[in-house]
Amino acid sequence: MPAWIDFKELRSKLRFEDVLRRYGVEVRRKGVQHTGPCPLPSHKGKNNVPAFSANLERGIFNCFGCGAKGNLLEFAALMERVDIEDGPALRRIAGELSALNSPRSAHKKLTHRTPADPACGPSRLPAALVNSPLDFELKGLDPLHPYFRESNLRQDTVDHFGLGYCSRGSMKGRIAIRLDDEANRLVGYAGLAVDLDPTDRNRSKYLFPTRREREGHLFEFRTALFLYNGVRIESPVEELIVVEEIASVWWLHQNGLPNTVATMAAECSDEQAAIISSLVERGGRVWVVTGANPAWGRFVESCLRAITPTRFVRWVRLPKGTEPTDLAADDLRAQFDC
């Protein structure tokens, strides 16, 4: 890493949206603005209201709850609990962020140095462990919750994915979804709201793990480094389906299309594209499926940009207002006839 970095030039090249996702923030874009709960570990007080605002075009943020504000580099420093006056640590973060602009970043994961590395400089807390295996599993999940019947999910599908309704803790009122990495290790849980009010903008459909501290260690989960259901694709396949939503994976699996993975976000990251390419044979095909999500354009564009250099990609655009979960088995399979 160079000892000198032009911070101003770096800020002009980075997309704040990419920086937010790097730290596990689910971007809720409205024009050039993102609003949502404050993700900063230093935030105090209630965190269930959209007090955090980021201008994605100008690369600046402001939290009306804790008062934090600044540019995207200062945001990254706050997320890693680094003093912005700590030059070596700030250069280290800037060097890692610069990899977001690298066209070859699909072949390397962004990692944090350990506190013992001198490049980290003095820091009050250790660097976060990213997508690290959990040392616990949620207990008492209900695999017979009415949601599954109402969603036409069979019991064998529920059991296959290890799903269950959670009635307590941070996942209360949601379907707890196991997130198992490529080594078949549980690295977190996602939560799907079963009673989501479309008018309630303060509650998201999906809830993903947040940064947490436990026994002196920091842990965080980054969706951009993870591909849902990738662990179940046991060897390179001839065809792979890529969707955005986790629930679509369950439905396609149940209807005879098990080789399906989800990005869990409105964009496919370079890291996810690298995983997708590794799961598909050379000369194989990747099907990118879009439904009713108004952000499908960004999703398709990111998939094409990141995947086409290594694999052939076909786009399946479902009828307007339709999600994969709305289609019966025959209608689903018909989408992939060519």
C-alpha positions, 0 to 999 in steps of 0.5 A: 500500500502506498504511503501517500494517497490523494484522499480528494481524488479517491473520494471523487472516484468512489461511489458512496453506494459501494462504500455503504454496501461494503459495511453491510448497509442495505441501500434504500435509494430515492433519487440520489439520497439514501435514508435509513437507521444509523449504521455507525457503531458509535450511534447512541439512542434509538436506532429504529428510525431513518435518522441517517441520510447519505447523498450518494452523488456528493458522497456525504452523510449526516445522522440527525440522531447522533449528529455524525456527519462527513464524507464517505472516507470519514464514514468508513473511519467511523465504521471501523472506529478509527480516529480521522486524525490517525494518518496510518489507519486512515491510509490503510482504510483508503487503500482498502476502499480504493480496491472497490475501483479495481476491475480485478477486485472480483478475484480478491476479498477486502480484508482487515489487518489485525491490530498487531499490524503496524499499518493499523496504527493505534486503535481502541478496538480490533478490526472487525471479523467479516462473515466469521462463523457463529458460535451459536444457533437460534433455538426454538424456531417454528418450521410449521408457522402459517407463513409457509402454508400461505406461501405454498412452501412444502415442508420438505422445502422448509426443512431443506433450507432450515427455515423457522419463525422466530418469536424472540430476540432481534429476529422476532416476528420474522422467518429466520434464514440460515446463512451458510458459507461455501465451507458449510459454516453458519455465518449469520441469520437473515430475517424475512418479515411475515407481516410487513405493512407496505406503508411502514417505511421504517421496517424493511422486508429483509433484516441482515446481521449488523455489526456486533461486539462480543467478548472483545471482538467485533463481528460484521456480515457483508452481503457483498461477499456472500451468495445465498444458496451457493453452498448447495451448488456442490460442483460447477453446473451447466446452468445457474439462475441468479435472483435478487430475493432469498424467497425466490430461491426457495420457490425455484428449488421447490419447482424443480430449479435447485441451481439458484442463488440470490445476491440479497441486494439490488446489485451483484458485487464483483465478489459475488460475480467471482463466486457465480463464475466458480459455480458455472462450468466454462461454456455454461450459462447464467440466467439473471431473473428480474421481477417487480422490483423497480431497481431491476435495471441496476441489478441487471446492469451490475450482473452483466458488467461483473459476470459476462467477462467470464460466463455467458449471461441471459436475462429473463425479465418476468411480466410487469409486476410479477415475482418468481414466487408468483409463477407455477412450475410450468410457467417458471420452466418456460422462462428458461426455454430457448 
